[in-house]
């Protein structure tokens, strides 16, 4: 018997059924997925920077002294030991005491905004429900008309409203300004709430009618509780419009400073060469913070309401 010595053992043949582990192959789909994943965070970072940086710079300017600002206006940070609140004191102090009287302006804006929201929702809820549920001739045309009215620029309806309210004796009153905002916001709120009421199952209302509820009882006990997130979202939208609006406030309240809103007060600060930049920035912060706080406090209701209205049109 012959034996082979010093020879290497023969290699075992590869099993054809054993799969090989291929290396990572870059396909077009994987490259696009990775690029979009990176691009998404880049876009988010840029949007956050574009949104936060102006407000941050405005806040930094408002807490700096005017001497420090003149020496280095481009600096975006402030030494904590040099923070000054003199600009806020001047903005919030009454006009009689040498300030800008923004506490009175905030009170006026708050009254107008709350009044506008209450009156608008009181008129829009039954109107939107009627368009959504009741069958009448011209129902579709009425719904389209509300949207078409909202597309008109504010300057077109400003002059007729000014003449009408002047003849009614409502010019220069906060109640008259709230009514102007109601006339301006009702079309879009009815259209928005109509979409919300369309998402509520009709069977729930029919069951309530069989149980003896009238149409108003159905709205109060069934439809309105289910549409509450949508109603809150619509109310926040109207409140933001009434708080920031400038054109109608200028037309109706310009003669009486005690009835000005914060938008008019801020416009006066920006148009005066005697007002320091720090005071102007403090007024801008005072105008912006309430809306930001209101938005973040009700962000959940706002998102739920907008998503609910997007399910059906």
WODALIN-V137933 format. One record per helix or strand of 3 or more residues. SS is the DSSP state (2 for helix, 1 for strand). FROM is the first residue (numbers start at 1). TO is the last residue. Records with the same first field share a line. If there is no record, write none. Layout:
SS=FROM-TO / FROM-TO
//
This chain:
2=28-62 / 66-71 / 80-82 / 86-92 / 95-97 / 102-133 / 139-150 / 154-167 / 174-198 / 202-210 / 215-226 / 228-244 / 247-253 / 257-259 / 262-270 / 277-297 / 299-309
//
